[in-house]
Amino acid sequence: MNGKNGKYHRLYSDLAWLWPLWGSVEEYREESEEAVELIQKHAKIEVKTLLDITCGGGKNLFHFKKHFDAYGLDISNAMLDNARKLNPECNFYLEDMRYYDLKRQFDSIYLNDGIAYITSADDLLRTFQCAFNHLRAGGVMICYAEFCKEDLIQNKTDNTVSKTDGIEITFIENIYDPDPEDDTFESVMIYLIREKGKLRIEHDFHLCGTFKVDVWRDLLCKAGFEVTEYPKGANTFNAPSFVCVKSKY
């Protein structure tokens, strides 16, 4: 899932130190608390544990750990270092979301937005099946289709500015789909880093996946989940979202 020669996904390797500066932990509170509410509403068992898949720098975990014994899983060791610093009381797994066997199950799972790096339907199904296998019967998984085909905005460009400790960083992200007929799109990131007024420019390329909502729904059901779907606008995720229960029977 990484680019050749480490040229892709620099945000998760040599530029991972930028992540704590890109959005505050507080900005993740509403999303995390809503996920907690959905888990507690739909679970058929008492929920004590949660696995945050593709936890990244651990900003959601910061809020999850207030409610559950929370664990994080990510493929980037550099990002896990960020998550460990923010959440020293949590345990973490360095794993690929498509292929892992933790030898245990969890009462709930949050499948974070890192799933955007899944670029084929086969791998999307593998990811769902792996999560299903690590969920206790009666437990709940929450996930959302941030970049579904129906809502992908061509050439969308966003920017965010962060200032801290003498460093000012402008994060610029551009989304572009060169071939709407396939299941991928490009996310190009540019980082304008000014340290004491001296400019440094870094760039990054991310190849991501985009699938129709019907594909998400069908593959979640194929993986074995009972699915409740919420349309875009129904919650704080600002994307079609899914509450996925593993039947006790």
Steps between C-alpha positions, in 0.01 A plus 500: 500500500805724508648657189816383333825605667305672778397791276134469591328552834772717649249624756526151651878478490756784496233772528295331773619768744260736321190301597465627860493852353232422241178552693460499876394201707186692593390502136457121523277507807160526330573224248636271772216563743243429230673170423485413871126577508434281195703215647315512830162528325545205264720257694340175616764454769662717765777692325826523693762490225550683170747450215570811291613369159727742312520709816772724354626753753239399757277808514179293501653261754553795733120520532421127472721413797269698728227244433677174416821306540622628163757351261647637177612330178690662216750412228718806568743471790569875477131574550479249784782690669275808492210297634710356783611847609140622506362181658774335709247288685376328182640195323579499127548255215720559195293321236345524152120543524452231236712226659543456873425248774515649850391172666213678675169675443360840601155617607504785247702620203543842345620469141659839456541710185826324412278257311520758219831331409319184396496514118319182393170336589684176583714678757198686636332164564817363660509800733138448604550124548810556713309744719206257524733225621632728777156608622317315776153366424254775586765767451490803269727646234461862387637611161429768243555554126676835504589484130208315344465535123168681524645786705858533374562861399736530204801727556393588854769699680514573874755677712564523873746720687664403828734705717702366793842550663634731232380276215219593260371227270252530216352163405360491145312194371369453145274211398486397135360196319678453165279204406146500647444153354745330738496475881784738587571869531805711581557712807794737466623683808729798522649620827627858530718490810631830634747479787585847630388638163716263289288311246531129433266329250423128515253298293334164527293270276225265618313253279161431659188296427148612421200266487126544467294479817334186364842332487568587864161366607525180298853417615421568866208259474715246316755519784221391736380825661143611564515855364314817594577780255492875563505737200735794467379786717344274763798531733830675558698272267369703202501178296288187462565299816432144611425338833602136461390241757640147526205276572505294819332214316 
